[in-house]
Amino acid sequence: MEKRVLVKIDKDKTELTLREVLDRIKEIQDQHPEMDVFFDGDQYAICGRMRKSPE
């Protein structure tokens, strides 16, 4: 499954708190229950990928 960047965060110019990032992840998960949503520290972004369907 390929991940997609959903929200890119400029780490040099952001004033977001960890709580705000976690709240945004929760909001995206609620809107898209078919996706795994997570923070990618290498890309400094909130990313998502489609969940694997049970076979």
Residue frames as a rotation matrix with the C-alpha (Angstrom) as fourth column:
MET 1
0.581 0.814 0.000 0.00
0.814 -0.581 0.000 0.00
0.000 0.000 -1.000 0.00
GLU 2
-0.356 -0.711 0.606 1.34
0.712 -0.626 -0.317 3.37
0.605 0.319 0.730 -0.98
LYS 3
-0.087 0.298 -0.951 1.25
0.852 -0.472 -0.226 6.22
-0.516 -0.830 -0.213 1.51
ARG 4
0.145 0.205 0.968 -0.03
0.693 -0.719 0.049 9.67
0.706 0.664 -0.246 0.60
VAL 5
-0.872 -0.364 -0.326 0.97
0.489 -0.659 -0.572 12.95
-0.007 -0.658 0.753 2.23
LEU 6
0.116 0.991 0.069 -2.25
0.945 -0.131 0.298 14.50
0.305 0.030 -0.952 3.52
VAL 7
0.989 0.119 0.092 -0.86
0.081 -0.938 0.338 17.49
0.126 -0.327 -0.937 5.43
LYS 8
0.117 -0.992 0.054 2.70
0.726 0.048 -0.686 18.77
0.677 0.119 0.726 5.01
ILE 9
0.919 0.128 -0.372 4.04
0.374 -0.580 0.724 20.65
-0.123 -0.804 -0.581 8.04
ASP 10
0.404 -0.802 0.439 6.82
0.052 -0.459 -0.887 23.21
0.913 0.381 -0.144 7.65
LYS 11
0.512 -0.177 -0.840 8.93
0.811 0.423 0.405 22.31
0.284 -0.889 0.360 10.68
ASP 12
-0.599 -0.800 -0.029 10.89
0.776 -0.572 -0.265 25.58
0.195 -0.181 0.964 10.54
LYS 13
-0.854 0.288 0.434 7.84
-0.206 -0.952 0.227 27.86
0.479 0.105 0.872 10.52
THR 14
-0.013 0.931 -0.364 5.14
0.229 0.358 0.905 25.99
0.973 -0.071 -0.218 12.41
GLU 15
-0.658 -0.080 0.749 3.74
-0.672 -0.387 -0.632 26.85
0.340 -0.919 0.201 15.80
LEU 16
0.360 0.808 -0.466 1.60
-0.482 0.589 0.649 23.71
0.799 -0.009 0.602 15.95
THR 17
-0.148 -0.333 0.931 1.65
-0.960 0.275 -0.054 21.82
-0.239 -0.902 -0.360 19.21
LEU 18
-0.973 -0.200 -0.116 1.80
-0.217 0.963 0.158 18.06
0.080 0.179 -0.981 19.44
ARG 19
-0.497 0.861 0.108 -1.82
0.250 0.262 -0.932 18.09
-0.831 -0.436 -0.346 20.69
GLU 20
0.159 0.560 -0.813 -2.92
-0.647 -0.563 -0.514 20.01
-0.745 0.608 0.273 17.55
VAL 21
-0.522 -0.411 -0.747 -1.16
-0.836 0.418 0.354 17.51
0.167 0.810 -0.562 15.29
LEU 22
-0.980 0.168 0.102 -2.74
0.127 0.937 -0.324 14.57
-0.150 -0.305 -0.940 17.13
ASP 23
-0.200 0.956 -0.214 -6.17
-0.019 -0.222 -0.975 16.25
-0.980 -0.191 0.062 16.97
ARG 24
0.016 0.143 -0.990 -5.75
-0.934 -0.352 -0.065 16.74
-0.358 0.925 0.128 13.21
ILE 25
-0.870 -0.342 -0.356 -4.78
-0.441 0.861 0.251 13.07
0.220 0.376 -0.900 12.78
LYS 26
-0.743 0.650 0.161 -7.91
0.305 0.542 -0.783 12.04
-0.596 -0.533 -0.601 14.74
GLU 27
0.021 0.757 -0.653 -10.07
-0.441 -0.580 -0.685 14.35
-0.897 0.302 0.322 12.61
ILE 28
-0.280 -0.203 -0.938 -8.72
-0.958 0.116 0.261 12.85
0.056 0.972 -0.227 9.37
GLN 29
-0.996 -0.082 -0.028 -9.18
-0.078 0.991 -0.113 9.30
0.037 -0.110 -0.993 10.72
ASP 30
-0.430 0.903 0.003 -12.80
0.147 0.074 -0.986 10.10
-0.891 -0.424 -0.165 11.57
GLN 31
0.175 0.471 -0.864 -13.40
-0.739 -0.518 -0.432 11.47
-0.651 0.714 0.258 8.05
HIS 32
0.200 -0.225 -0.954 -11.65
-0.843 0.456 -0.284 8.53
0.498 0.861 -0.098 6.35
PRO 33
0.423 0.010 0.906 -12.15
-0.740 0.581 0.339 5.33
-0.523 -0.814 0.253 8.37
GLU 34
0.993 -0.047 0.105 -10.86
0.100 0.803 -0.587 3.27
-0.057 0.594 0.802 5.43
MET 35
0.446 -0.877 0.180 -7.38
-0.089 -0.244 -0.966 4.76
0.890 0.415 -0.187 5.90
ASP 36
0.422 -0.511 -0.749 -4.54
0.903 0.165 0.397 4.33
-0.079 -0.844 0.531 8.38
VAL 37
0.703 -0.170 0.690 -3.49
0.052 -0.956 -0.289 7.88
0.709 0.239 -0.663 9.26
PHE 38
0.593 -0.607 -0.529 -0.13
0.781 0.275 0.561 8.58
-0.195 -0.746 0.637 10.92
PHE 39
0.855 -0.424 -0.300 2.62
-0.411 -0.905 0.109 11.16
-0.317 0.030 -0.948 11.40
ASP 40
0.699 -0.692 0.182 5.72
0.670 0.543 -0.506 10.57
0.252 0.475 0.843 9.27
GLY 41
0.704 -0.458 -0.543 8.68
0.213 -0.593 0.776 12.13
-0.678 -0.662 -0.320 11.06
ASP 42
-0.314 -0.853 0.416 11.00
0.715 0.076 0.695 11.83
-0.625 0.516 0.587 8.06
GLN 43
-0.412 0.247 0.877 8.68
0.766 -0.428 0.480 13.86
0.494 0.869 -0.013 5.83
TYR 44
-0.901 0.159 -0.403 7.30
0.215 -0.643 -0.735 15.89
-0.376 -0.749 0.545 8.75
ALA 45
-0.631 0.727 -0.271 3.81
-0.669 -0.333 0.665 15.28
0.393 0.601 0.696 7.47
ILE 46
-0.186 0.693 0.697 0.52
-0.499 0.544 -0.674 13.63
-0.846 -0.473 0.245 8.30
CYS 47
-0.722 -0.157 -0.673 0.21
-0.677 0.359 0.642 10.71
0.141 0.920 -0.366 5.93
GLY 48
0.132 0.791 0.598 -2.33
-0.682 0.510 -0.524 8.05
-0.719 -0.338 0.607 5.15
ARG 49
-0.833 -0.260 -0.489 -2.65
-0.538 0.589 0.603 4.77
0.131 0.765 -0.630 3.32
MET 50
0.183 0.937 -0.298 -5.58
-0.807 0.316 0.499 2.56
0.562 0.149 0.814 2.51
ARG 51
-0.038 -0.115 0.993 -6.14
-0.802 0.596 0.038 -0.25
-0.596 -0.794 -0.115 4.98
LYS 52
-0.900 -0.251 -0.355 -5.55
-0.409 0.767 0.495 -3.76
0.148 0.591 -0.793 3.71
SER 53
0.137 0.990 -0.029 -8.84
-0.961 0.140 0.241 -5.45
0.242 -0.005 0.970 2.98
PRO 54
-0.205 -0.179 0.962 -9.33
-0.579 0.815 0.028 -8.85
-0.789 -0.552 -0.271 4.60
GLU 55
-0.344 -0.014 -0.939 -8.96
-0.903 0.278 0.327 -11.59
0.257 0.960 -0.108 1.99
